[in-house]
Amino acid sequence: MKKWIQKSLIVTVALLTFGLISPSHLIWEQLLDNKSTAKSISSEANSVEYVQVTIKNTPDEKETFTFAAKEQSYIKFGERIGPVIQDEFDAVIFPRIQEAIDATISKVGTDNASRLSITEQPSGEYHEKIFHIYNLDSRKDLIRFHVRTDKKPMDGYYFNFHYHLAEDNYSKHYALGEIFWSKNTPPKWLS
C-alpha cells in the first residue's frame, strides 16, 4: 500500500473518532502484510484496494477518562521520570486511579458523565497537580489527582500519589500509593 494512502487512512480514522479511539496496531500490520479483508481490484492501468474497517465498540466515558488519565500522567512525568517509574505506576498506582475515576463516574451517573471533562495541563516544577475531573457546566472539580515528592530521612525520595474529593472540600488525602525514586533529588515534573 502506498505510504500516502496509509497516512490518509490514519488521519481519517483520527478525525472521525476525534482522537478518542486509537486504532489497533493489528489493523496496520494486516494492511501492511496484505492479510486483511482488503479486496483488490486490478485493471490494466492501476490497482485499487478497498479496506473494510469496522469499529465494534465506541468508548464509554470510563474508557475515555482512563485513556486521558494515563496520557496526562505520562505528560506530567516527562521523559526523565516516566521511563523510570512506568512499570510500577502501571502495575500499582494506575489501577487505583482507575477505581477512583470509576467510582466518581458512578456517583455522577451515566447520564451526567458526558458533562464531565478532564484537565489537559498537568503542573510542572514541583507542583502536585496531575489532572482534575470537573463538571463542564459548573466548572467545579469533582476529583483532583496529585503527586507529591516526599523526602524520607535516611531513606530517599518517594512519589506520593493521592487524590482529593469535592465532597470534603478537598481537605482529605486519599492515598493511592508511593513509588520510590532514589536518594538523589528527582528532576522537576514535565522535564
C-alpha positions in Angstrom: 0.0 0.0 0.0 1.4 3.4 -0.8 2.5 5.5 2.1 0.2 8.4 1.3 -2.8 6.1 1.3 -1.8 4.7 4.7 -1.2 8.1 6.2 -4.5 9.4 4.8 -6.3 6.4 6.4 -4.7 7.1 9.7 -5.7 10.8 9.6 -9.2 9.9 8.6 -9.7 7.5 11.5 -8.2 10.0 13.9 -10.6 12.8 12.6 -13.7 10.5 12.6 -13.1 9.4 16.1 -12.0 12.8 17.4 -8.8 11.1 18.7 -10.8 9.1 21.3 -10.1 5.7 19.7 -6.6 4.8 18.8 -6.6 2.2 16.1 -5.3 -1.2 16.9 -1.8 -2.0 15.6 -3.2 -5.3 14.3 -5.1 -3.3 11.7 -2.0 -1.6 10.4 0.1 -4.8 10.5 -2.6 -6.6 8.5 -2.8 -3.8 6.0 1.0 -3.9 5.5 1.0 -7.7 5.2 -2.0 -7.7 2.9 -3.6 -10.3 5.2 -6.6 -8.2 6.0 -10.1 -8.2 4.5 -8.9 -5.9 1.7 -10.2 -6.8 -1.7 -8.0 -5.8 -4.6 -9.5 -4.9 -8.0 -6.9 -4.8 -10.7 -7.2 -3.0 -14.0 -4.6 -2.7 -16.7 -3.7 0.9 -15.7 -3.7 0.7 -11.9 -4.9 -1.3 -8.9 -7.3 -0.1 -6.2 -7.6 -1.6 -2.8 -10.8 -1.4 -0.7 -10.4 -1.9 3.0 -13.3 -2.6 5.3 -12.7 -1.4 8.8 -15.4 -1.9 11.4 -15.3 -0.4 14.9 -17.2 -2.8 17.2 -17.4 -0.7 20.3 -17.4 3.0 20.8 -15.6 4.0 24.0 -17.8 4.8 27.0 -16.9 7.6 29.4 -14.9 5.3 31.7 -12.6 4.2 28.9 -12.3 7.8 27.6 -11.3 9.0 31.1 -8.9 6.1 31.6 -7.1 6.8 28.4 -6.9 10.6 29.1 -5.8 10.0 32.7 -2.9 7.8 31.6 -1.9 10.3 28.9 -1.9 13.2 31.4 0.0 11.2 33.9 2.8 10.5 31.4 2.9 14.1 30.3 3.4 15.1 34.0 6.2 12.6 34.4 8.1 13.8 31.4 10.9 12.0 29.7 13.2 11.8 32.7 10.8 10.4 35.4 8.4 8.5 33.2 10.6 5.7 32.0 12.0 5.0 35.5 8.6 4.7 37.3 6.4 3.5 34.4 6.2 -0.2 35.3 5.4 0.3 38.9 2.9 3.1 38.0 1.1 0.9 35.5 1.0 -2.1 37.9 0.2 -0.4 41.2 -0.9 3.2 41.0 -2.9 3.4 37.8 -5.4 0.7 38.7 -6.2 2.6 41.9 -6.6 5.8 39.8 -8.9 3.9 37.6 -11.0 2.7 40.5 -11.4 6.3 41.8 -12.4 7.5 38.4 -15.0 4.7 38.0 -16.4 5.5 41.5 -16.7 9.2 40.6 -18.4 8.5 37.4 -20.8 6.0 39.1 -21.7 8.7 41.7 -22.5 11.2 39.0 -24.4 8.7 36.9 -24.0 7.6 33.3 -26.4 10.3 32.1 -24.3 13.2 33.7 -21.0 11.5 32.9 -21.0 13.1 29.5 -20.9 16.5 31.2 -17.5 15.7 32.8 -14.1 16.5 31.4 -10.5 16.1 32.4 -8.0 18.9 32.6 -5.3 18.8 30.0 -2.3 20.6 31.5 -0.5 19.0 34.4 1.6 21.3 36.5 5.3 21.4 36.2 8.2 22.3 38.5 7.5 20.7 41.9 3.7 21.3 41.9 1.4 18.4 42.7 -1.4 18.5 40.0 -1.6 15.6 37.6 -5.2 16.2 36.4 -8.6 17.1 37.7 -12.0 15.8 36.6 -14.5 18.6 36.5 -18.1 19.4 35.5 -18.3 21.3 32.2 -21.4 23.2 33.3 -20.3 24.4 36.7 -16.6 24.3 36.1 -16.1 22.8 39.5 -13.7 19.9 40.2 -15.2 16.7 41.4 -11.9 14.9 42.0 -8.2 16.0 41.9 -5.3 13.7 41.3 -2.0 14.8 42.6 1.5 13.5 43.2 3.8 14.9 45.8 7.6 14.4 46.2 8.4 13.3 49.8 11.9 13.1 51.2 12.1 10.5 54.0 15.2 10.9 56.1 17.8 8.1 55.6 15.6 6.5 53.0 15.4 8.8 50.0 12.7 10.4 47.7 9.3 8.9 47.1 6.5 10.0 44.8 3.3 10.1 46.9 0.2 9.6 44.7 -3.1 10.7 46.1 -6.4 12.4 45.3 -8.9 14.9 46.8 -12.7 14.9 46.6 -15.1 17.8 46.4 -17.3 16.1 48.9 -15.0 17.0 51.8 -13.9 20.3 50.2 -10.5 18.7 49.1 -9.3 18.7 52.7 -8.5 14.9 53.0 -5.8 13.0 51.2 -6.9 9.6 49.7 -3.7 7.6 49.3 -3.1 5.8 46.0 0.4 4.6 46.8 4.1 5.5 46.7 6.9 4.9 44.3 10.5 5.1 45.4 12.7 7.3 43.3 16.2 7.2 44.8 18.3 9.0 47.4 19.1 11.7 44.8 16.7 14.6 44.2 14.3 13.8 41.4 14.1 16.1 38.4 11.2 18.6 38.0 7.9 17.5 36.6 7.4 17.8 32.8 11.2 17.6 32.2 
